[in-house]
């Protein structure tokens, strides 16, 4: 039961992050059931702008960092969210480099501040448990 809950939470988290569909059929069905057409987001590698390539690199790293899922649900949550928050900071930094819209840039700045505070909290929690 615990493993099923961890799998469900991880699947939902990856779908919320617009993750690439997984190779296995179950994860692909979950994405489709959630209304996410991940194939529609794909772009031929040669057609990427500099900003798209930067977002893709950040997204790929974040999802790779989220793939080591401990059996302990508390550790799985903290480690997964830590990678997710670090990804949000990196994505926001890309936005600050490329975004033109003042509201987008303002939100990116606020996301960095908020996520960094939570990153510090998660890292402290993990360190106190010898998990980092």
PyMOL commands that set and color helices and strands:
alter all, ss='L'
color gray80, all
select helices_A, chain A and resi 2-16+25-33+38-41+45-47+50-65+73-98+102-128
alter helices_A, ss='H'
color red, helices_A
deselect
rebuild
show_as cartoon
